[in-house]
Amino acid sequence: MNKIALLNDAFRNTFRGGKVMMTIGVAELADCVKAEALRQVADFSEFTPENDPHGEHDFGSFDLVGRKFFWKIDLYEEPDVKDANGDPVVNRVLTIMLASEY
């Protein structure tokens, strides 16, 4: 597995090392549904060549309460900010949305 996939999995499994966002459609759902959606994202492991063609583990979907949900991890590089190794700092943002909002 490549480094990006490993880092995306670590972020998605713990929600540490980035930001987690929800679209308005998800934010308006009951707290128990949002909590289950977060669990579904953290536990997602159904990566296939069709839904993960680049092997980065940055997208998934699941069904919950009769609705289709998508989640996506985007990477934003800070080209002028370097980490201790001299590499550009990368910010991860995970967005959870209803498929109907896509």
Secondary structure, 3 states (H helix, E strand, C coil): CCHHHHHHHHHHHHCCCEEEEECHHHHCCCHHHHHHHHHHHHHCCCCCCCCCCCCCCCEEEEEECCEEEEEEEEEEEEEEEECCCCCEEEEEEEEEEEHHHC
